[in-house]
Amino acid sequence: MTGKKRLSLCIITKNDQKYLSNCLQNMKEFVDEIIIVDIGSRDLTIAIGKQAGANVYRMEWKNNYSEAKNLCLDQAKGRWILFLQANERISKEQLKEMHHLLENPNVEGYLLYVDRPAQNHRISSPVQSLRLLRNRREYRYQYKAFEQISDERLSNILDAGIRITQQADPILSSEVDSLILLLEEDIKEYPEDSYLQYMYGIELLNQKKYQESIVYFQQACKNVNFDYLFAPHLYKCLSWALISLQRHTEALDVLDEGIKVFPFYSDLLVLRGELRKQSQQYEEAIQDLERSLKTREQLHSIVPRPEINTSIILETLGEVHEKVLNHQQALACYHQAYELNKRNQELLYKIGKLVKKIDSTEILKKLFKVAMEQKNLQQLITLMDIFFQQRKYVQVLAHVKYLESLIGKGEQIESIKFSCYMMLGKVEEARLCFSVINKESPFYNHMLLQRIENYWCYNQWKEAGELLEEINEIESMENSIKAAYHLLHRLFTEKELSYTLLAKQEYEIVSTLMENFLWLGHIEKAQLLLSLLLQGEKEDQYIKLAEPWIEGNHYENIKKIFLCISNEQKQLEFKQEIIESLLRSEYIETAEKLVKLGDSQSLGALEYVLWSKGFIKKIKEWIGKIHSPALQTPTKPSKALVDFYQGLGLAKNDVNFTIEEMTCAKIHEEIGKFYVKAQQREEALSAYFRALQWDPQDDLVQEKIVKMFQKNSSQFHVFLEEKCWILEGGWFHHKQEFIHYVQGLIYFKNQLFEKALAAFLKIGEDKSSYPIAFAYMIGSLWLAGKEAEAKRRLKEQSKTSEVFPLFFYICKNYALGRLDEGHRQYPYSELIMLEKQRIRDSSYE
């Protein structure tokens, strides 16, 4: 290469013969020159460097890394400088990408983040990632350790998107202490320097000296310039130290300030989201976490690269959605997180738990298919364990054959088959599997215990007792397990029941056995075990303990568990989780009973859904199956109305309907919207009234009229009473009849049911609008709690078949209105959105 060199590789060395040759070999063809500054090697480092063609400079070491780096800058001829350590490498693919970065004329430096396998637990500053920069005379490093170029001199720094891989070096790791000593010397010399205070705070944080680190971080915050590269990370470190000391209020204040100044630094949003999750501010937590994900989609030059990876954010977001019972959204988050980090098997179990809860198996099927295609043994075994936990024994047995083809026949396979056969009641097939297991095998003990459980199921006490004697002789089995099974045998066989406190392992054994008994239909035995499990204080386990009882709608046992919970917050969590599951199974009455237990507590969004399900169910049961008559056919608009509509230019804007599809009611509604935008209130109100005359049941038009009434009720009444109406449509024939209907409607929408009833009663039976008015009367009585009177009036009405569909339609819209209230209060509630859709799709038949 002739003329000015493009890229100079600079390395500071000391006794690096172990790594240097590989590093130079990796980099040689991608750089134009190599500069080595050696600070005191006693091995072959210098010789290796010279042999590789590097320009090697020895310098007297004066405990100052800035001097060494500045010597590199003085000697390098390249337009760009790349700093590496001898034990670091960059992949060839990324090196090719790096050359494109050097062509950007607007950038002065790039951050290249370092993967340090031996120091993953350590926090490091993004300043230490500034490895690629322009070679300018004015750029000089300062400080003895943790050297940097002043932010006032160096700006316009971007993330390179390139990672350096560092080999573990115990010698380099041990030099951290000496670097801290040099840092302390720098602080003595520059006591007000925010960067040095920040770096010292990081080192104290790495030593878990949180209180001491906070002092330095806070001092750094007082002196820091927000334009400094490290400033966003400073706020993160300070909040981290406060969180570690459980000083959450102070941490939130720091994060609020940091996010205000650095809105694009997503790590601050993630930490605040996590804190809000812990404080049960779930809506705010969702906002922070979702915002952090959007922010990460674009890297910004003013903040360093986020350190919290996307998989962790998605998992945290999934946990928050679970807390607010948004199970489908939580499932989607966990699935995305797992796709980004397939080593996290715990995520698979979280996916499996939610799949079972919402009865949606597609994700598991897809994951299993991919695992089979990739022959991912760990994932296959985990998924089969999930299927087993969900009691899909036939499915597990089908997949075992494929697993056999990968790992061959063996005791593990036979153990899986044995467990499935036992749960399916195929005892002979299970015995064949058991017969091939060696007594010394760890699988033997597990299978032996399952056989005892099976004998208990079918009251074969003698056979169970014989196997209990056998396990006494097995030295490899823990004594605590033996004791647990003897305790259970006495519980089932002795008349005098004695309960005892269970240790963690014993509790898990009994809990699993209770679930098995329930699944097999042995309710009385399961109840015995429930009484045993409720001894002691294990309130964190009670939701899981109650879940198996939901399937059979066992209210008394669910109640029994609830009454053992003393903590009010735990009671609320129990109610929310169990009621949501009960509603999924349409056990509405049981859910309503559970609400009444304990103190009155707000269930949040679930309260609206529970009310809605109970309300609609009660109405359907009352109405019964009555066929709906044909309502009035919507009338096609006249040519004059169509011309007026088109003259306003509305036909061009309406992409949802053609003129042929438009009804009179729809055209007047669109005209009303037009006048609202034009701020012509009276014209808008007149148009909406005409729409209502054509279709008195149109809920959207009703809502618009009610809102306009609420804005100015006195002017509304004047307009309604004084305007000379030419009534349209076939429902209303007299102005006063229409006024009574509108007044009743407004009262009804505002839940003033007594006043609504009075208004609707003014519409006589001889009027065309009477069926709708009567339906609103019944609805007003029903919602005012006067069900008996509602039934009496219905008996007196001869044309009930005409009223019922109208009544149900009114009640549906009322329920949707209540749910809309809930949605405004809980905008992130998946439950409310799903319930609204369910009601829209429901019919009274």
N, C-alpha and C positions, 0 to 999 in steps of 0.2 A: 504494500500500500504506500503511495507517495503522498507528500504534502502533510497537512494536519491530520493527526490520528483521530479516530472517531471515539473509541472506547478504551479506557485504561482500567485494568483490574489492579486493585491495591489490596495488599495483605500485610498485616502486622503479625510477625511470627516470634515464637520463643519455644524452642524444643518441640517442633511440630513435624518431625520426620515421619511419624506414624501416619499422618493424614495428607501432607503437602503434595506428594506425588500424584495421588488420585484427584485432588482438587484441581491441580494445574492441568492434568490430562483432560479433565471434564470441561475446563474453560478455554483451553488454548486456542481452538479454532474459532471461537466466538468473540475474542477480544483482540485488539490491535497491539497492545503491549501489556506487560505484567511488571508491576512495581512491588517489590518486597522490602519492607522496613523491619529489620530484625532487632529486637530489644534485649538480646543476651542469650542466644541459643548456644548450647554446649554439645549438641548432637550433630547430625548430618543435615540439618534443615537448610543451611546456607548453600551447601554443595548441591542439594537436590534442586534448589531454586535456580542456581546458575546453570546447571545441566539442562533445565527446562527452558532456558533462554530468557529468564527473568532478569530485570535490573535490580540487583540486591544492594541495599544500603544498610550498613550497621550504624546504630546510634547508641550513645551512652544512655542507659535507662535512668531517668530522674523521676520515676513515679508519676508520669504525666502522659496519659494516652492522647491528649490533644496535640502535644508536640509530635508524637509519632504520626498521627493522621495528617498534621499540617506539613510534615516532611513529604509524605505521599503526594499531597497536593502540589508541593513545590517541584517535585521531580516528574510528575505525570505530564505527558504531552497530549493526551486525548481531550476531545471536547467534552466528553462525559467521563465521570469517575464511578466505578462500581467497587464498593468495599465488601470483602468477604473475609471470614476466618478460614484457617486452613482445614478445619473439620466440617466445612459446609459445601453443599452442592446445589446446583439448580438443574432441573431436568432439561434435556436438549430441546424438547417441545416448547418449554417455556422460554428458553434462551432465544429461540427463533422469534417468539412473540416480543421479546424484550427489544430487539433491534428496531421494530416498528415504533416503539415508544420514543426512541431517540429522535424521530423525525418531527415531533410536535414542537413547534417554535414557541408555544405559549406556556410551557412547563419548565420549571427550574429544578424540580426533583421528584423522585418517586419513592413511595413506601413499598418495601419488599418484606413481607412478614415471615418470621422464622419459626419453623416447627422444631421445638426443643423436646425430644421425647423424654429426656431425663429430668426436665424442669417444667412439665406441663402444669404443675400445681402453682408455679410462680407467676406473679403478675409482672408484666413488663410494660414500659412506656412505649407509645407509638413513635416517639422520637428516636428510639433505638432501631426502628425499622427503616429510617431514612438511609438507605444504602446506595442509591443511584442518584447522582446529582451532576449538574453542569460544573465544569472546571473553570471557575472564575477566580481572579486574583483576590477579590474582596471577600471571598468565602474563607473564613478561618474558624477552626474549632477552638472551644474554650472549655475549661475545667479539667481537673486531673483525671477524674473518673466520670463515667456516664456523660462523655463529651458530647457537645452539640454545637451547631452553628446558630448564632443568634437569630431568633425569629424576625427581628427587625431587618436583617440582611437578606434572609432566604424566605421567599414566599412562593405562591403558585405551585403547591405540592399536590400531586395526585396519587391515588392508589394504583399500583402497577398491576394488581391482580396476579402477582407472581409470588410464589412461596419458596423460601430457602429451606432445604432440609439439613438439619444439623445432627451430626453423629454425637452420641453421648460421650463425654470426656470427663472422667472423675477429677482430673487435675484442674480443668477449667471450672468445674463446679465448686471446687475448694477455694478458688480465687475470689469468690463472692465476698468473703470476709475482708480480704485486702482491699477490694473495691469500696466497701462501705467505709473503711478507715480513711481512704482518700476522699470520699464524699464528705466525711465529717470535717476534714481539713478545708475543703472548698467552702463549706457552710461557715466555718469560722472566719474565712477571708471575705465571704460575701453573705453576711447574715440576713439581708433583706431580699435575696434573690429567690423569686417564686419557683423557678425551675428546680433549684437545689432543694428547697423545702419539699416540693412535690416528690422528687426522687427519693429523698430520705423517708418521706411518709410511705412510699411504696415498699421500701425495704423493711420498715417496721410492720407494715401490713403483711408482708410475706412471712414475718416471724410471729404473726398473730398477736402482735402488741398493739391491739386496736386503739386503746385509749391514747397511747403515745402517738400513734400515727395521726389521729384526728387533730392533735395540736398542730402538727406540721402542715396538714392539708388545709386547715382553717386559715393559718397564716399565709399559705400560698394563695388561697382564694382572695385574700385582702389585697395582694400585690399583683395578681395576675392580669395580663392584658388578654381580653377575650379573643384576640386574633392569633394568639399563640397556638401552635400545633397541639400542644399537650393539654390545653385548657379544658376541652370537653371530658377528657379522660380523668382530669383532676376531680371534677364533680362526681364522676362515677366512683372513683376510689374513696372519696370522702363519704358518699352515701353507703358504700359497701362496708366501710368500717363502722358506721353508725348502726347499720342493719345487724352486723355481727354482734353488737352489744345490745340488741333488742331496743334500740332507741329509734323506734319507727317514726314517731312524729317529727323528730329532727331530720331523719333521713328523707321523709316526704318533702319537707321544706327545701332541702338541698336539691332534690330531684326536680321539684317545681321550678326552682330558679334556673337549674341547669337546662331544663327542657325549653324554658322561655328564651334562653340565650342561644342554645344549640338545638333547635327543633328537629334537625336532621340526624342527630346522633341517636340511633335506635336503641343502643344499650341502656340509655337513661329511661326510655319509655318502657323497656322490658322490666327493669328493676321496679319502676313505679307500678307497673301492672301487677307484679308479684306481690308487692306490699299491699296494694288495694285488694288483691285476692285474699290475703291473710286477714285483712280488715273487713272482709265480707262486702266490700264495695264492688260487686261483681260487674255491674253495668260499666263503671268507670274502668275496671280492669280489662274488660273486653275491648273498650275503645283504645286503651293504650297499646295492647298487644296487637290489635289489628292495624293500628297506625304504624307500629314498629315494623310490621311485615311490609307494608306499602313503602315505608321510607327506605327499607333495605333494597328495594327493587332498583334504585338508582344510587350510585355512590356519589358523594359530594366531596369537593376538594377542601371544604372548610372543616371537615370532621374526619377523624381516623376511621379505619375499618372497624366495624363492630366485632366484638369478641364472642358474644353469645350467639351460637349458631341457630339457624332457622328451625332445625328439628326440635330444639329445646323450647323455642318460643311457641311452636305449634302444639307441643305437648302441654305446655302451661295453659295455652288458650283452650285446649280440649278439656283440661281439668276445671277451668272456670265454667265452661259451657255445661259440664256435668253437674256442677254445683247448682246451676239455675235450671237444671233438668232439660237442657237443650241437647238431648242425646244424639240426634242425627248430626247436628253440627259438631259435637264432640267426637263422634265417630269419624267424620270427615277429617278433622284436625289430626287425630291419632294416625289415621291412614296415611296422610301426607307426611307426618313426622316419621313414620316407619319407612316410607319410601326413600327418605333422605338418610336414614340411619338404621339399616337392617340388622345391625349388631345388637340393637336394643330389643331383646326378646320380651321385656316387660311391656313394651308397647303392644306386642301381639296379644298378650293376655288382656290388656285394656280393651283392645278391639273386640276380642272374643266376648268379654263381659257385656259390652254394649250391643253386640250383634244378638246375643241372647235376649237382652232386655227389650229391644225394639223388633225382634223377630225378623231380622233382615240378614240373610246368610250369603248374599252375593259377594261381598268383599272377601269373606273367608274362602269361598270357592275359587275366586280369582287368585288369591294369594297361594292357595294350595296348588293350583294349576302351574303357576310360575315356579314354585318350589320344586315341583316334579320335573318341569322342563330344565331347570338349572341343577337338578339333583342336589339341592341344598338340604343336607341331612338334618342339621340343627333346626332349620325352619320347619321341616316336615314333622319332626318329633314334637316340637312345640305345638303345631297346629293340631296334630292328633291328640295331644293332651287336652287342648281346648275342646275338641269334639267330644272327648271322653267326659270332660267336666259338664258338658251340655247334654250328656246322656244319649249321644248319637252313636250307640254301640254298633249298630249294623253298619253305619258309615265307617267307623273305625276299623271294623273287621275287613271291610272291602279294601281300605287303604293299606292295611297290614301286608297284603300280598305284594304291593308295590315296594313297600319298605323292605320286605324280605329279599326282593330282587337286587336291592342296593347293598344291604349289609349281610345277607345270607340268613339262614335259620340260626336261631340261638335262643338263649334263655330270656333275653329281653323281649323278643318277639312272642315267645310262648307266654310270658307274663302278661303282656297286653291282651292277647287272645283269651287267656284264662279270666281276666277281670271282666271282659265284655261278656263272655259266656255265662259267668256267674250272675251278672246283673240281668241278663236276658232269661235266666232260669234254665239254661241248657247245661245241667249239671254233668252229664256224661261227657260232653265235649270238653268241659272245664277239667274233669278228672284226667283226661288224656293229656292235656297240656301240663298238668301238675306232675304227672308220672315221669316226665322227662327232665325234671328239674333236680339238680344235685342238692343234697341237703346242706352242703357247705355254701351254697350260693346265697347272696343277699336277697335274691328274688324269692327264694324258698320261704323265708320268714314272712314276707309280705303276703304271699299267697296263702300261707297257713292261717294268718289272721283273717283273711277274707273268707276262708272256709268256716272259721268260727262264727263270723258274722252271719253267714248264710244259714248255719244251723240255728242261730238265734231267731232268724226270720221265721222259720217254720217249726219253732218250739221243739227242736231236737236237742234237748238239754243234756242228755247223756253223751251224745256224740261231741257236743261242744265242750263238755267237761273233760273228755278224754284228750282232746286237742290242747286244752289249757294245761293239762299235766305235761304234755309234750313240750310246750313252749317254756315250761319251767326249767327244762334241761338244756335249752339252747343258750350257750354262753354268749354268743354274738348279739343276742337281742338285749336291748336296754331294759334294765329292771323297771324303769318308770312305765314302759309300754306293757310289760307283763302285769304290773300292778293295775294299770288302767283296765285291761281286759278282764282281770279277776273281779274288779269292782263292778264292771258292767254285768258280768254273769250273775253276781249276787243280786244286783238290782232287778234283773229279770226273773230270778228264781225264788228269792226269799220274800216272804209275806211282809216282814218288817222292812220298810224302806228307809235307808239311811243315806243322806246326801253329804257330800264332802266337797271342799274347794278343789278345783282342778288347776293343775299347772298348765302352761301354754301348750305343750305338746299333747297333754291329755285332752285339753279343751278342743283342739283341732280334730283329734280322733273321734270324740263324741259328737262334735258338730257334723262331721262328714257322715257318720253312721246315722244320725237323725235324718239327714237329707235322703240317704239311701232308703231308710224305712218309709219315709213319706212317699218317695217315688214308687216304691213297691206296694204301697197301700196299707202298710202296717201302722195305722194312725196311733193306736194306744201305746205301742212301744216308742214311737217318736215323741209322744207327749211325756212319757217317763223321762226320756233323755232331755227334753226341753227343761223340765224341772231341775235336772242336774246341772244343765248349762247356765241356768239363771242364778246359781249360787255364786256369791262373790260379786265384785265390781268390775264387769267387763263391758261397760256401756258403749265403748267404741265398736263392739262386735254385734250389737243388738239389731242393727239394720240388716246385716247379713244373716243373722239368725232368724229374722222374721220373713225374709224373702221366700224361702221354700213353702211357707204356709199360705202365701198369697194364691198360688195356683188352685188350691182347693177351697178358697174363700173361707178359711178358718178364722173367723173374727175373734172368737174367745181366746185363742192362743196368741194372736197378734196383740190383743188387749193385754194379755198376761205379760208379754214381753215389755210393752209400753209402760205398764205400771211399775216396772222395776227400774225405770230410768228416773233419776233424781235431778239431773242437770237440765235446766230449762232450754238451753240452746240445743242440747242433745235430743230433747223431746221434740223440738221444732224440726230438726234435721230428720228425725225418725218419721214424723208425720209427713213431711214433704216427700221423702223417698217412697214410703210405703203407699201413701195415697195416690201418688202418680202411677205406681205399678198397678194398684187396684183399679184405677180408671182405665188403664190400658186393657184390662181384662173385663171391663164393663161391670165391675162390682161396685156400683155407685152407692148403694145403701150402706155397704160396709165402710166405704170411704167416709160417708157422712157421719157414721157412728164414731169413727176414729177421730174426726175433727173435734168432737165434743169431749174427748178425754183430756184430762189435765186442764191447765189454764188456757184461757182464750189467747191464741197467738195468730198473728197475720201469716198466712201461707204464701204471700206474694202473688205472683202470676197464677199459681195453682188455684188460688181462691176463686178467681174468675172462671177457670176451666171447670172446677168442681160444681160451681153454681150452674153453669151453662148445661153441663151434662145432666144434672138432676132436673133442671127446669124443662128441658126438651123431652126427657124421658117421661116426666110426669104428665106433660101435655099430651104426648102420644098415647100414653095409657088411658088417659081420660077420653080422648077423641075416639079411639078405637079405629077400626078399618071401615071408613066410609068413602065411597067413590066421589071424586070431585066432579061437579058439573062444569060444563064449558062456560068460561067467563066471556064477557063481551069481546068480540073480535076487534083488535085495534083498527081504527078507521084510517084509511089512506088519506093523505092531505089533498086539499083542493089545489087547483092550478094557481090560484091567486096566492095561497100560502107558500107554495113552492117558489113562485116568482119572487116573492118578498124575501124569502130565505136566500135565494141565489143572488138577489140584488145586494144583499149585505156582504157578499163574497165569502159566505161560510161554506158553500158546497165544495169550493176548491181546497179548503183546509181539512175537511173531514175525510180521513183515509179509512175510517172504520166502517162507513156505511155508504151505499149508493143511494141516489134519490128514490129508486124503486123500493128500497128496503126501509126508507124512513116512514115513521108514523107521525100523526099530528102531534102526539105528546112529545116525541123525540125532537121534532123541528122546533117546537116552542121552547123546549129545554135549551137547545143550542142557541136560539135567539136570546134567551135569558143570559146565558154565559157571555154572549157578545156585548150586551148592554152593561153587564157587570164590569167588564174590562174597560168599557167606554165611560164608566162611572156615572151611568144614567140609571139611578136606582129605581125610580118609579117604573120606567119602561121594563127593567129587568124583572121586577116583582110582578108586573102585569103578565109578562111572558111565562113566568113560573106558575102563576095562578092558572093560566090557560092550559099549561101542560098537565097540571093537577086535575083540571076538569076532564081532560081526555083520559087520564090514567090516575085515579085517586090512590092507587097502591104503589106508585113509583117512589121508592124509599129515597133515592138520591134527590129528587125534586123536593120531597118532604123536608129533607135535611137542609137544603138551600133556603127554603122558606123559613124554617125555624131559626136559622142563623141570622137571616135578615130581620126577623122579629126581635131577636135578642139585641141586635145593634141599636134599634130605635123602635121600641114597642108602641109608643104613643103615636108616632107618625104612621106606623104600620096599621094601627086600628083605624085611623082617620082615612087612610087610603082605601082600606077594605070596606068601610062603611059608606063613604061618600062617592066612590067611583061608580059611574053608571055602567053596570056589567051587562054585556050581551053574552050569556052563558053558552059554552060550546060543549060538544060531546053529549053523551046520552045519560050521564049519571045525575046531573043537577039541573033542575028546571026553575028554581027560584033563587034569587040572590041570597035571601036569608038562610035558606037551606045550606048553601055553599059556605056562608060565613060561619054557621054553627059547626060545619065539618072542619074548617080551617082552625077555628078556636079549639075544638076538641083535640085536633091533631097536635097543636102546639102544647097544650096541657099534657097530653099523653107522652110526647117526646121529652118533656121536662119532668116526667114521673109524678105529675100532680093528678093522680088517677081519679080522685073524687070530683075535681073540677072538669076533667075530661069526660067523665060519665054524665055529668049534668049537661054539658054541651051536646053530646051525642044523643041524649034523650030527647032533645028538642026537635030532632029529625023524625018525622012521623013515619008510620009503617007503610003509608001509601006512596012514599017517595022512592024514586029509583035508586038513590044512594043508601037506602035503609039497610040492605044486607051488609054493606061495609061498615056503616055506623053501628049496627048491632054487633058485628064482630069486634069492633073497638070497645063497645060496652062490656062485652064478656071479658075481653082482655083486660080492661080497667078493673073490673071486679076481681078477676083472677090475681092480678099483680098487686092489688090492694089487700090481698089475703082473704077476700070474701068468696071463697070457692063454692060454698053452699048456695049462696045467692046466685052465683053464675050458673050453677047446675039447674036451679029452680027456673031461672029465666029461659034457659035453653029448652026445658021441658014444655014451657008455655009457647015456644016458637015452633010453628009447624014446618018451616023450611030450613031445618038444621043442616041438611046436606049442602045448602047454598052458603051457610055461614062457616062451617068447619074449615074448608080450605082457606078462606079469608082470615079466619081467626089464627090458624097455624102460620100463615104468611106474616101476620102482624107480630106474632110471638117470636118467629124467627128473626125478624128485623129488630125487635126489641133486644133479643139475646145478642145479636151482632153488635148493636149499639153499646151494650154493656161490655162486650169483649173489646170493642174499640177503645173504651175508657181504659181498660186494662192494658191494651197495647200502647197507649200513650204513656202510661205509667211505667210499663216494662217493655220498652221497644225491642229488646233483644230476646223476648220470650218466644221460643219455638212452639211451646205448648199452646199459647194463645193463637198463633198463626194457624196451627194445625186444626184447632178447634173451630176457628172461623171457617176454614175450608170445609170441615165436616158438616157444619150447620148449613152452609150454602148448598151442599150437595144433598141434604136430607129432604125427605118428603114426609108428610103426615101419615102416609099409608104404611 
